[in-house]
Amino acid sequence: MKVLVTGGLGFIGSHTVVELQKEGYQVVIIDNLSNSSIEVLDGIVAITGKKPIFEQLDLRDKTKVQGFFKQHQDIKGVIHFAASKAVGESVKKPLLYYENNINTLVYVLQELEKLEIANFIFSSSCTVYGQAEKMPITESAPVQKAESPYGNTKQIGEEIIQDTCKINPKVQAIALRYFNPIGAHQSVKIGELPIGVPQNLIPYITQTAGGIREQLSVFGDDYPTPDGTCIRDYIHVVDVAIAHVIALQRLLATKNEINFEVFNLGTGTGSSVLEVIESFERVSGEKLNYKIVARREGDVISAFADTQKANKYLGWKTELTLDDAMLSAWKWQQSLNKD
Ligand SMILES: NC(=O)c1ccc[n+]([C@@H]2O[C@H](COP(=O)([O-])OP(=O)(O)OC[C@H]3O[C@@H](n4cnc5c(N)ncnc54)[C@H](O)[C@@H]3O)[C@@H](O)[C@H]2O)c1
């Protein structure tokens, strides 16, 4: 069974390709390598022993997208990861983000509608909740006005899919709202490849410990949380990847209750920045050089998922711990340092 994974050489996409191949799916990847490297393909092959079909293609090129789908009319599902994801950059270059995250989604959906079987999984984000009033956050928590153009593209993206599903019952879609995916594959063959200065906590930690960055800044220790630092729900990327396979299987088996469903992907547990640092120091045996600095604008205080809906309807729950994720991220960083 053929499945298209857009952005399949990226961080979450590559881990999902591995899990799809393990389950016997024939995977076709589209990626323009704007935030990934062709070597990721070798990593996937090293883990699974199978080479996915790879098309280096920019999804902003509508004609090429149309040409691709004409050639692959037997696709039975699309998992759409391709997008730009740096929140800070999106504030500086909003039109780039709207073009890359919205146009590409529309072009893919336009072609998906023409297929006989139109199953679609979308990478959404917990950013749609903003600072939710109640913890843990359920899927019915109100979507808040987005703080950044990036966050807005996820909200608009969900609306575009929902509107499409409303008028076209053939389209079956699931939006997965990720909390904070981290870690790397246990084989240490694939992981996160941040280009430039990392925007996320975990690569910043591992790069600091690995000697690439001098010091980690912890933004604020005066938040109303037990240790004063911000709380997030860090989820191992392999658990996230497995959830995609299960969500796709739900659509393929027509087990979905409506043709646009939304699920949180998180562990259900919040960890503070200082707890993450402690976990890193425990599993790596390294002492991290960090300092507390002023709060950063735009950070929500706390966000962690209520996972009951995903547990019940997808029959999925996370298997890996924060320590597992931190150890894999550290091993991955060490393998990059060797190159
Ligand atoms: N990583 C996170 O913390 C996180 C959290 C919530 C949601 N998401 C969403 O999950 C998805 C995957 O995230 P990721 O962390 O794996 O990001 P990533 O940048 O590692 O992967 C995205 C991939 O898409 C490719 N791509 C981007 N624009 C493209 C285009 N126009 N045509 C073809 N390929 C294109 C990039 O080269 C990259 O390989 C994104 O949609 C992101 O917004 C990520």
The ligand as a MOL file (V3000), in Angstrom:
LIG
                    3D

  0  0  0     0  0            999 V3000
M  V30 BEGIN CTAB
M  V30 COUNTS 44 48 0 0 0
M  V30 BEGIN ATOM
M  V30 1 N 9.0620 19.7390 15.6780 0
M  V30 2 C 8.1110 20.2930 16.4230 0
M  V30 3 O 8.3520 20.6690 17.5770 0
M  V30 4 C 6.7100 20.4430 15.8840 0
M  V30 5 C 5.6540 20.7320 16.7690 0
M  V30 6 C 4.3640 20.8780 16.2680 0
M  V30 7 C 4.1240 20.7410 14.8990 0
M  V30 8 N 5.1770 20.4820 14.0630 0 CHG=1
M  V30 9 C 4.9010 20.3560 12.6220 0
M  V30 10 O 5.2880 19.0550 12.2150 0
M  V30 11 C 5.7690 19.0920 10.8740 0
M  V30 12 C 7.1370 18.4490 10.8160 0
M  V30 13 O 8.0000 19.1090 11.7150 0
M  V30 14 P 9.5480 18.7490 11.8090 0
M  V30 15 O 9.9960 19.1350 13.1650 0
M  V30 16 O 9.7740 17.3740 11.3230 0 CHG=-1
M  V30 17 O 10.1200 19.8150 10.7800 0
M  V30 18 P 11.3190 19.6750 9.7360 0
M  V30 19 O 11.6640 21.0450 9.2840 0
M  V30 20 O 12.4020 18.8270 10.2970 0
M  V30 21 O 10.6220 18.8660 8.5430 0
M  V30 22 C 9.8620 19.5000 7.5350 0
M  V30 23 C 10.3770 18.9920 6.2050 0
M  V30 24 O 9.5870 19.5690 5.1530 0
M  V30 25 C 10.4490 19.9780 4.1100 0
M  V30 26 N 9.7550 21.0730 3.3960 0
M  V30 27 C 9.4830 22.3090 3.8770 0
M  V30 28 N 8.8680 23.0270 2.9210 0
M  V30 29 C 8.7400 22.2420 1.8230 0
M  V30 30 C 8.2060 22.4310 0.5270 0
M  V30 31 N 7.6900 23.6010 0.1390 0
M  V30 32 N 8.2510 21.3910 -0.3460 0
M  V30 33 C 8.7850 20.2000 0.0180 0
M  V30 34 N 9.3260 19.9740 1.2310 0
M  V30 35 C 9.2920 20.9830 2.1310 0
M  V30 36 C 11.7440 20.3820 4.7920 0
M  V30 37 O 12.8610 20.3000 3.9290 0
M  V30 38 C 11.8220 19.3650 5.9320 0
M  V30 39 O 12.5430 18.2110 5.5510 0
M  V30 40 C 5.7320 20.5540 10.4450 0
M  V30 41 O 4.5240 20.7780 9.7640 0
M  V30 42 C 5.7350 21.2970 11.7590 0
M  V30 43 O 5.1450 22.5480 11.6490 0
M  V30 44 C 6.4440 20.3090 14.5280 0
M  V30 END ATOM
M  V30 BEGIN BOND
M  V30 1 1 1 2
M  V30 2 2 2 3
M  V30 3 1 2 4
M  V30 4 1 4 5
M  V30 5 2 4 44
M  V30 6 2 5 6
M  V30 7 1 6 7
M  V30 8 2 7 8
M  V30 9 1 8 9
M  V30 10 1 8 44
M  V30 11 1 9 10
M  V30 12 1 9 42
M  V30 13 1 10 11
M  V30 14 1 11 12
M  V30 15 1 11 40
M  V30 16 1 12 13
M  V30 17 1 13 14
M  V30 18 2 14 15
M  V30 19 1 14 16
M  V30 20 1 14 17
M  V30 21 1 17 18
M  V30 22 2 18 19
M  V30 23 1 18 20
M  V30 24 1 18 21
M  V30 25 1 21 22
M  V30 26 1 22 23
M  V30 27 1 23 24
M  V30 28 1 23 38
M  V30 29 1 24 25
M  V30 30 1 25 26
M  V30 31 1 25 36
M  V30 32 1 26 27
M  V30 33 1 26 35
M  V30 34 2 27 28
M  V30 35 1 28 29
M  V30 36 1 29 30
M  V30 37 2 29 35
M  V30 38 1 30 31
M  V30 39 2 30 32
M  V30 40 1 32 33
M  V30 41 2 33 34
M  V30 42 1 34 35
M  V30 43 1 36 37
M  V30 44 1 36 38
M  V30 45 1 38 39
M  V30 46 1 40 41
M  V30 47 1 40 42
M  V30 48 1 42 43
M  V30 END BOND
M  V30 END CTAB
M  END
